[in-house]
């Protein structure tokens, strides 16, 4: 059943979302506080919406049932905040200004970027004035004493507007393609496959209980209060320890690697750590058991594989990887994920083959609207009934085709050869779709890629396939939006697709998304420019962004100077990964009893699992024991304990974030 959403819900979501976008760079990059928009269940939006639920419940109690906002409206407000919250940091702005300045600022006689790299840089992508770049890194003279408007008035806009406009067009085209792909794949996942979205479960339950007039009963549940109190106690003690070190802390990190040898069968575990994050345990409990089991099982199996390869006499040096761009790809064995990702993408397409076939027929005009109306599959707006579509699928189909073609033209205009110009955008978005499935179905709040999307193309075709300018173009595009996926947009859009399933005016919802996305990009650029000119990028907590961006250009230069023909070992392990994934998807699809989900294999070597594996083990174990010994009745009761974990973790995280904004020092509730 769809429900109407009043305009106030969209305005509140956009307003709070843009406020988070404006404040996040200051909180994260300057104060080093708890990430406000980090991960795929960001802190600030949930902290805000939790208090909104409480405030609206009090209003409803005082004014005899008057609902300032309904539960569904607050859910829409929350998802609008979620969608834009990551743009202002790792989702875009954290590395953006490094991406467009690093080849000039970090150029020196030793790396020879001025002779090798700079002549290949596309004009219009980079600022033209070296003095403006120096000011960006060092800050304005006396900038720390200036106010907001005074700093912004001193920004050399004539230098920055051309590259901002050029990259802004690229970013908005990419976002447009994402919206079209989510409209196509989202309907398949939400309606046809009924994919579980664990990260949405708590906000949905809060909205449902509010609309049923039982929000007080939901918060007063004794099991939820038990989980809530335990986590509040944990963070109260550790927060006090952060500010007053004489108070002993409760440990949440255990170094387990010291119990394993550096060599031998178990050598892959000598750096093993156990992190205790109650909210992540809660998400793991809400994830289906098959998936949560597969995550920790494949992580441990991946660690065991290092020692197993060694015992079998297969010792491949890390240098055999060649030059890659993967954020956590460190050993050739980990290249399995490249082939596995390709196979899993085609598996997703195959699962939706009937849906995509009908979409193509409609897009090509071979199945007309009148025919579908006679079949009773269209509503009065031309959308599928029981659908998560924001707009008719033929428009989404042609929007994706035109958008991908536009990106190919973009690549070709700026110097990439025609064939890689066509292939590159397809690879980038295919990896994003797979990553989105991992996040949305797996309940992964903190996700990192193992291999970069274009690492497979490099290992298969070699660097000569792209050409010198093409390498710069491809790797800059990849680094801009498709490499650091901890706060990527696409999974949030799929979550928005699920939320909008119950929204009556879905087109209005879509227009609100488009407007707030465009505004968030502009606010993110403005906020980072202000911060950089006031304090100087060098004095901000952006060492990771600086280091990883410089590494990308170093690798590009290395490939330009010494072109490669591809990596035999990477290809071998990629083929191995493809074979394993093909086996997994066949077993998963053909046999109901098969206990392992293919998603786990995709995360086996991800650095995110270093943090998450134990949470998924505990969540899976508790889920399994509840259903095995107490059935669904016990599961529903105990589930509230884990909902309390999530609620308390994020409320305490928001509280310490506020304290950090006031004091300049913040206790970290979640990983940075």
N, C-alpha and C positions, 0 to 999 in steps of 0.2 A: 504494500500500500504506500503510495506516494503522499507526501505532506507538503503543504505550502510553507515557504520560507519568506519571512518579512525582510524588507530592505535593511532594517537596522542590523540584522545578523551579518550581512555582507559588509556593511560599513564598519562594524566593530572588528570583524576579522581583518579587513584591509588596514584599518587604523592601527590596531595592535601589531599586525604583521610588519608594517612599515616602521613602526617604532622599534620593534626588535631588530629589524634590519639596520636601522640607524645606530643603535646602541651597541650591537654585538662587536664591531671592530674595536671600539674603545674598551669594552669589558674584556675581550679575549686577547687582543694584541697589545694593549697598553697595560691593563691591570693584571693580565694573566689569570683572570678569574675562571670560575666554572663556565664551560661553554654554554651560552644561552640557546644557541640554535644547533648544537652538535648532534650528530647521529640522525637516525630515521624515526626516533621518537623524541624530538627535541624538548629540552627542559623548559624554556620560557613559555611556549604555547600551552603546555599542560599545566604549569604552575598558575598561569593566568586563568585558564578555563576552569580549573578546580575551584578557585575562589569565586568565579562567576556563578558556578553551580550553587555554591553555598549562599551567595548573596541573593540570587534569584529565588532560592528555596525560602529564605527568610522573608523576602518580599511577598511571596505567595502565601506564607503563613500569616503575615500581618494584615494583608489586604484581601483575605478571603478567597484565595485561589487565583488571584490575578497573576498572570505569567508575563513578566517583563520580556522574557525569552523562553521559548519551549526548549525541551531537551534536544530535539533535532536541530533547532536553530543554533544552539550553543555548539553542537557537533560540527555544523557548517562553519561557524566562527573559528573553531579550533583548527579545522583542516586548512582553512585559508592561511592561518598563521604558520602552520607546519610547512606548507608548500613554499613559502618565501623565506623562512627563517634561515635556511642553509645558504642562500645566495650571497649573503653579506660576508661569508667567511669561506670555509673550505669548498663549498659548492661553487664559488666563482672568485670572490674578491680577495681571498687570502693570498693567492698567487698571481692574480691578474696583472698587477703593476710590475711584479718581477718578470712575468712573461714578456712584457713589451719593453722592458728596459735592460734586462740582464745582458744581452749581447753587446751593449754599449758600456754600461757601468762597470762590468767585471772584465772588460777587455784589457789585456796588458801584453807586454812583450813576451812573456812566458807562454801564454796560451795562443797567441797569434790570431785572436778572433778578428782583429781589425783587417788583416790581410785575407784570411780564409773564410770567415763567417759573414762579416758585415756586407760584402759585395753581393751576397745571395739573399739578403733580407728584403722581402717585398716592401716597396714604398707604400706608405699609408698605414702600415701596421704598427709602426714605431714612431715615437716622438722625434722631431727633427732637431731639437735644440739641446746640445749637451749640458748647457747651464741649467735648463729646466730639470733634467734628470738628476744633476748634482743636488739641486734644491730639494727634490723629492726624497733623496736618501739622507740629506743632512738637515732638512727642515729650514724654515725661514729664519732669518736673523731676528732674534727676539720673538720668535713665533710662540714660545711657551707663555709669553705675557699677553698675547693677543686674544681677543674674543672670537667667537665663531664667525661672525660676518666679516670681521677684519681679516682673518686668515683666508677665508674664501675669496675676498676681494683681491688678495695678493697672489692667488694662483694664476699662473700664465695660461689662461684658457685658450688662447690662440694656438698654443703648442699642443695642448691635451685634447681639444675637441676633435681634430681630424682622426687620430687613432681610436678615440672613444667611440666616435660615430661608426668607423669602419668595423671595429670589433662588436659594437652594439648591434649592427645589422646581422653579423654572423651569429651572435648569441640568440637573437630573436628568431632567426630562421631555424636554428637548432631547437629552440623551445617550441616553435610551431610544428616541426616534424615530430617532436616528442608528444605533443598534444594529439596529433593525428594518430600516431602509433598507439598511444594509450587508449584512444577512442576505439581503435580496432581490436587490440589485444585485450583491453580491459573488459569489453563485453564478453569475450570468450572466457576469460578467467573468472569473472564475477558471476555471470549468468549460466554459462554452459558447464564449466568445470566446478563451480562452487568452491573456489579456492578459499582456504582458511586464511584470514588476515589477523594473526595473533596480536600485532601491535595496535590494532583498532579495538580489541575486545574490551578493555577497561573503559575508554571513553564511550563506547556504545552502551555498555551496561549502565554507566552513569546517566546517559541520556534516556535510556529506557525506564530506569527507575524514577527519574525526575518526571517524565511524562505520565507515568502511572501514579504519581503522587506518593511514591514510596522512597524518596531519596533519603529521608531521615532513617528509615528502616535499613536502607543499604549501608549507610555510614555507621549505623549502630550495630551491625552484625558482629557478634562476639568473635568470630573467627577472623574477620577483617581487622578488628581492633587489636587482636593478638599480634598479627603480622605487622600492623602499623606501629604498635608500641615497641616491639623488638627492634625495628629499624630506626625509630626515633632515638631509642636509647643508644644504639650503636653510633649514630652520627653525632649525637650530643657529646658523648665521651670523646670521640676522635676529633670533633670540632674544637672542643675545649683544649685537647692536647695540642692542636695546631697553633692556637693562640697562647696557650700556657703550657709549655713543654714539660713542666714538672708533673702534670697529670698523666698517668700512664694510659697508653692507647689500647684499644682492642684491635688486634692484628687482622687485617683483611688481605694480606699478601703473604704467601708461604713459598719459599724457595725449595721446590722439590727436586731440582736438578742435581743437588749435591749428593743424592742417594743413588745416582746412576753414573757409570763410568764414561770417560770421554772416548773410549774406543770399545769396539765389540758390538754385539747384537743390539744393546740398548743405548748405544751412544747418541742416538737421536733425541734422547730425553735429558741430556746433561744440562740443558738450559730450561727445563720445564718449570713453570710457575703456576701457582694456584691463586686466582683472584676471587675475592668474595664481593660480588655486586648483587645485592638482594633483588633489585629491579630486573636484572638480567635473568636471575633464577625464576622470577615470576613470569617473564615472557616465555622462557623455556618450558615452564609448566603448562602454559596455554597453547603451546605448539603441539601439533599431533605427535604422538609417541614415535612413530616411524621416522619422522624427520629429526626430532631432537636426539634420538638414539644415533642416527646416521651421522650427525655433526660430530659428536664426541668420539664415536667409533672410528670414523675416517681420519680424524685428527691424530688419534693415538696410532692408528695403522700407518699413517704417513710418517710419524716419528720412527716407528719400528722399521719402515722400509729403508731408511738410511743405513741402519746396521745390517739389515738383511742383504742389501746390495753389496755391502762391504764383505759380508761373510761368503757371498757367492763369487767374489773376486771382481765385481763390477765397480770399480772405483773411478768415477768420472770427476776430474778436477773442475772447480768452479769456472776456470778460464774457458772451459769448453762451451759455456753459454754464449760466448762472444759478447757483442754489445747489445744490450737489451734495455728496455725502458720500464719494465715491470716494477711496481712500487715495493714488492716484497720478494720478487723472484731472485733467489740467491744461489740455487743449485740446479744443475740440468734435470735432475729427477722431478723437480717441481714444474717443469714444462709440460707435464702430463695434463695440466689444467687447460692448456691452450686447445688441444684436441678435444678434451672433454667438453669444453664450452661450445665449440662448434657443433658437436653432435647433439648436445642438449638443446641448442637453439633450433636445430632442424626437428628435434623431437617436439618442441613446443609448437612449431608450425604444423607438424603432422597431427598433433592432437586437435588443432583447430582447423584442420583441412576443409571440413564441410562449411564451417563459418566463413573462412577466407574465400572459399570457392563462390559462395553466394554473394559475398561482398564484391568480388571481382565482376561477377555477372551484373550486379546492379551498377557498379562503377562504369562498366562498358556499355550499359544501356540494354543488356540482353535479358534482364528480368525487371519488368517495369513496376512502378509503384502501384498501378491499378490492380495488377495480378496479386500483389502481396496484400493489398487492402481487401480483396475478395477472400483471401485465405485467412483474414482476421489477424494478421501479424503486425499491423501498423495501427498506431493510435491517431488521434485527430491532428497531431503535430508532424506526422510523417516519420516518427521514431518507432523502433521496435517496442512492443509491449514487453513488460518484464525485462527491460534493457537497462544497461549502464551507459548507453551512448549519450554524449553531450550534443551531438549533431548527427545528421544522417550519415551512415557509413560510406556511401559513394563519395561524399565530400571529403571524408577522412582519407579514403583510398587515394583520391587524386591529390589531396593536400600533401600526403606523404610522398607520392611519386614526384610531384612538382618540387617539393622541398628538398628531397634527395638530389634531384637533378640540378636544382639551384646551387646546392653545396658542391656538386661536381664541377659546375661551371666556375664557381668561386675558386676551387682548387686549381683548375686549369688556367684561369685568368692570372693567378698569382704565380704560375710557373711550374705546376705539376704536370707531368705527361698525362695524356688522355685516359689510358687504362687505369693507372693508380688513382686518378681523380675520380673515377667511377667507383672503384673498389673501396677506397678509404672510408667514405661516409657510411657505406653499407656495413663494413666491419665495426665501426665505432658504435653504431646504433644496435647492431646485433648483440654485442657484448653488453650494452646498457640494458637491453631487454632481459637477458639472462640474469644480470646482476639484480634487476628489479624483482624477478621471480624469486631469487634467493632471499632477498630482504622481506618481500611481502608474504610469501608462503612459509618461510623459515622463521619469521619473527626475529630477524637479526637487527638489533638496534644500532650496531656498530660494525660497519662492513668495509673491508678493504680488498681490492683486487690483488691477486697473486701475480698475474702476468698482464702487461699492457696489451690492449686490443691489437696493436700493430706489430707486436713481437712475433706473432705467427707469420705475418706477411714477410717480415724481414728474414726470418729463418727459412722460409720456403723459397722466396724469390731473390733474396739478397738486397743490399742497399742500392745497387745500380737500378733496380726496378723503379725506384722513386726519383732518381736523379738528385743532383745537389740541391737545387732550389726546392724540389719536391719533398726532400727529407725535412728541410726547415719548415715548410708549410704543414706537412703531415704531423710532425711531432709538436709543433706549436698548437695546432688544433686539438690534438689529443690531450696535451697538458692543460689546455684551457678548460675543457668541460668533461673529458671522458677518462681521466686517469685517477684522480683523487675522488673516490666515490663515497667517502664517509658521510657527506651531506648532499649527495647528488639529487637532482630534481626529480628524475623519472620515477623512482619508487614512491615518492610523495604524491605524484600525479596518479599513480595506480591506487593508492590509498584514497585519494579524492574521488576516483571513479567508483570505488566501493561505497563511499559515503553518499555520493550523489544518486545511488540506486534508489533511495527513498525520497529524493527531492523532486517535487512536482515540476517546477520550472527549471529544467536542466539546462536550457539554453542561457537563462539568466545566470545560473551558476557558472557556466562556461565563460560567459562574458566577464563575470567578476574575476575569474581566474586569470584571464588574459590581461585585464587592466592591472591587477595587483602584481603580476609577474613583470610587466613592463616598468611599472613604477618602482618595484624592488631593485631592478637592475640599475636604474638611475640613482636611487638612494644609496645603494651599495658603493657605486663609483664615487659619489659625492662624499660619503662618510670616510672612505679610505683616503681620498685626496686631502680632505681636511686633516685627518689624523697624521698623514705623512708630512704635510707642510707645517703642521704645528710642532711635531716632535721629531720628525725625521724617521724614515723607515728603519734606519740602522739601529735606532734606540727602541724599537718596538720588539715585542716577543714573536718575531717572525723568522727565526733562524731556520726552522724546518722548511718554510716556503722558499727562502733564499737558497738554501743548500740544494733542495730537490730541483728547483728551476735551473740553477747553474749546471747541475749534473746533466739535465736534458740537453742543454746546448753543448756541453763538453762531449757527450756521446754523439751528437749530430756532427760536430766537427771531426771526431775520430772516424766516423763512417765516411765523411767526405774526403778526408785525406787518405784513408786506407779502406776503399770499398770492399765489402764482403760478398761472398757468393752464397751465404746462408750457413746455418749451423747444422751439421749432420746429427749431432747429439740432441739438439732441441727438436729436430724433426722426428728422430726416433722415439723420443719420449712423448712427443705430441701424438704420434700414431698410436703408441701404447695407451695413452690417455683416451684417445678416441675409441679404441677397442674396448677398454674397460667400461667406458660410459655407454657404449652401444649394448654391451652385455647387461649393464644395470637397468637401462631403460626397457629392454626387452623383458627381463625378469619382472620388473616393477609393473609393466603393462599387462603381461600375460598371466601372472600368478598372484592371486589375492593374498596368499599366505607369505609372500616374499617380504622379509622384515626390514629391508634396507632401501632407503630412498636415494635416488641419484643426486639430489641436492647436496648431500653430505660430501660426496666426492669432490664437488666443485670448491668446497671450503677447506679441504684437507690441508692445504699449505698456506692458507691465508693468514696473515699476521693477526687478523682480528680474532682468530680462534685461539691464539696464545692467551687472550684475555677471556674469551667466552666459553672455552671448552668445558671447564669445570661447572659453570652455571648450567650448561645444557645437560651435563651428567646428572647434577642434583635435581634439576627440573624434570628430566625424564624419569629418574628413579622414583621420585615422589608421585608423579603421574601414574607410573606403572603400578606401584604398590597400592595406591588408592583404588584404581579400577580393578585390580586383581583381587583384593581382599574385601573391598567395601562396595564395589560397583559404582554406578553413576550417582547414587545418593551420597556416598561418602565423598566422591569427587567434587560434587557441587558445594559441599560444606567446606572442604579443605581448599578449594579454589579461592575462597575468600581470603585465606591467609596470604596467598601469593598476590592477590590483588592489593592487599594491604602493604605488601613489600613494595610494589610498584608505586602506589600512592605516596607512601612515606618517603621513599627514596627521592622522588621528584619534588615533593614539597620541601624536604630538607635541603635538597640541592638549590631550589629557588631561594630559600631563606639565607643560605650561606652566600649565594650570588649577590643578594642585596647587601649583606654585611660586607662583602668584598668591595662593592661599589662605594660603600661609605668609608671603609678603613683602608682600602688599597691593597688588602691581602685577603685571599679567599681560600678556604678549605675546599679541596677538590673532592666532590662526591662521585664524579664520573671520570672516565679516562679522557685525556685531552686529545 
